[in-house]
Amino acid sequence: MNGVCLQFFVTESDRHHGKLAYEWLLDAAQGLGVPGGSAFRALAGFGRHGRHDAGFFELAGELPVVVEFFVDDAMADRLLQAVGDAGLKLVYARLPAQTGVTA
């Protein structure tokens, strides 16, 4: 399948209406009919809010999480619309992707 890899970037403690942001994203995508998605916690990262490393206890909850979906263009548009309609302002990446199953 040719489509896109749609990635959202949050921190592990970000919340939306009391739910962890990565859980909200997974639930919203499932509700739209996305066949699958994953959330990946980073060991370290940096961005507009500085650097965060898993080794520092005081930074617990601030590590980056990438939530990733492989979908067609139309579903990516729907998911981005749902995120916007919910009032979330998230950094995302939309990359061309080809997916399949090995023989």
Secondary structure as the mmCIF struct_conf table of DSSP 4:
data_model
#
loop_
_struct_conf.conf_type_id
_struct_conf.id
_struct_conf.beg_label_comp_id
_struct_conf.beg_label_asym_id
_struct_conf.beg_label_seq_id
_struct_conf.end_label_comp_id
_struct_conf.end_label_asym_id
_struct_conf.end_label_seq_id
STRN STRN1 ASN A 2 THR A 11
TURN_TY1_P TURN_TY1_P1 GLU A 12 SER A 13
STRN STRN2 ARG A 15 HIS A 16
TURN_TY1_P TURN_TY1_P2 HIS A 17 GLY A 18
STRN STRN3 LYS A 19 LEU A 20
HELX_RH_AL_P HELX_RH_AL_P1 ALA A 21 LEU A 32
TURN_TY1_P TURN_TY1_P3 GLY A 33 GLY A 33
BEND BEND1 PRO A 35 PRO A 35
STRN STRN4 SER A 38 ARG A 41
BEND BEND2 LEU A 43 LEU A 43
STRN STRN5 ALA A 44 GLY A 47
TURN_TY1_P TURN_TY1_P4 ARG A 48 HIS A 49
STRN STRN6 GLY A 50 ASP A 53
TURN_TY1_P TURN_TY1_P5 ALA A 54 GLY A 55
HELX_RH_3T_P HELX_RH_3T_P1 PHE A 57 LEU A 59
TURN_TY1_P TURN_TY1_P6 ALA A 60 GLY A 61
BEND BEND3 LEU A 63 LEU A 63
STRN STRN7 PRO A 64 VAL A 71
HELX_RH_AL_P HELX_RH_AL_P2 ASP A 73 ASP A 85
TURN_TY1_P TURN_TY1_P7 ALA A 86 GLY A 87
STRN STRN8 VAL A 91 GLN A 98
#
